[in-house]
Amino acid sequence: MCSACCGLATTITGNKPQDHTSVVRDVGLLHTKSAQELAEYARSENFLEAGIGLAAINLLLDINERNAVEMNASKC
């Protein structure tokens, strides 16, 4: 499946950068995977992988843009 849109997600990791233990599997090859394959990453206990998976799931959602509103999520 190919999409003309973009899936977004964020990974909250606190106030420090990820350390070497937060390696994403198949890093460097993610562009070769389907959105469905990347969506499986959402099941990972690795927060970086789970964020990638969530972004892929968001990409696959059928959104009616007429129902969209502009807002600042950090103020919710």
Legacy VTK file of the C-alpha trace (Angstrom):
# vtk DataFile Version 3.0
C-alpha trace
ASCII
DATASET POLYDATA
POINTS 76 float
0.000 0.000 0.000
1.289 3.428 -0.881
0.047 6.693 0.542
0.391 10.251 -0.639
0.073 11.417 2.952
2.329 11.360 5.963
1.930 9.504 9.253
3.098 11.304 12.365
3.816 10.264 15.934
6.037 11.406 18.750
8.169 9.529 21.236
8.390 11.068 24.695
11.691 9.993 26.223
12.248 12.472 29.000
14.978 15.069 29.005
17.853 12.913 27.793
18.724 11.566 24.343
18.256 7.906 23.548
21.195 5.737 24.506
22.804 2.950 22.508
20.307 0.392 23.845
17.491 2.066 21.889
18.417 0.617 18.526
15.700 0.409 15.898
15.679 -2.927 14.084
16.346 -2.703 10.362
17.503 0.907 10.729
18.569 2.163 7.316
16.097 -0.162 5.604
12.804 1.201 6.911
12.065 2.846 3.571
11.899 -0.622 1.990
9.115 -1.796 4.314
5.386 -1.490 3.731
3.232 0.605 6.034
1.725 -2.618 7.378
5.164 -3.992 8.227
6.099 -0.771 9.999
2.773 -0.741 11.860
3.881 -3.975 13.548
6.620 -1.951 15.254
3.879 -0.428 17.437
3.937 -3.694 19.431
7.591 -3.181 20.380
8.721 -2.445 23.914
11.340 -0.145 22.366
9.741 3.312 22.472
11.493 4.452 19.291
10.190 1.451 17.351
6.723 1.871 18.854
6.719 5.504 17.695
7.568 4.406 14.165
4.762 1.852 14.328
2.278 4.442 15.547
3.259 6.809 12.739
2.635 3.989 10.250
-0.783 3.306 11.788
-1.627 7.015 11.549
-0.612 6.912 7.889
-3.079 4.097 7.237
-6.062 5.807 8.886
-8.731 7.079 6.531
-9.179 10.681 7.668
-11.964 12.965 6.519
-10.099 16.268 6.311
-13.383 18.208 6.525
-13.529 17.163 10.191
-9.970 18.321 10.918
-9.301 21.302 13.153
-6.102 23.213 13.727
-4.888 23.091 17.322
-1.787 23.105 19.483
-1.651 19.626 21.044
0.852 20.733 23.656
-1.860 22.906 25.221
-4.447 20.128 25.534
LINES 1 77
76 0 1 2 3 4 5 6 7 8 9 10 11 12 13 14 15 16 17 18 19 20 21 22 23 24 25 26 27 28 29 30 31 32 33 34 35 36 37 38 39 40 41 42 43 44 45 46 47 48 49 50 51 52 53 54 55 56 57 58 59 60 61 62 63 64 65 66 67 68 69 70 71 72 73 74 75
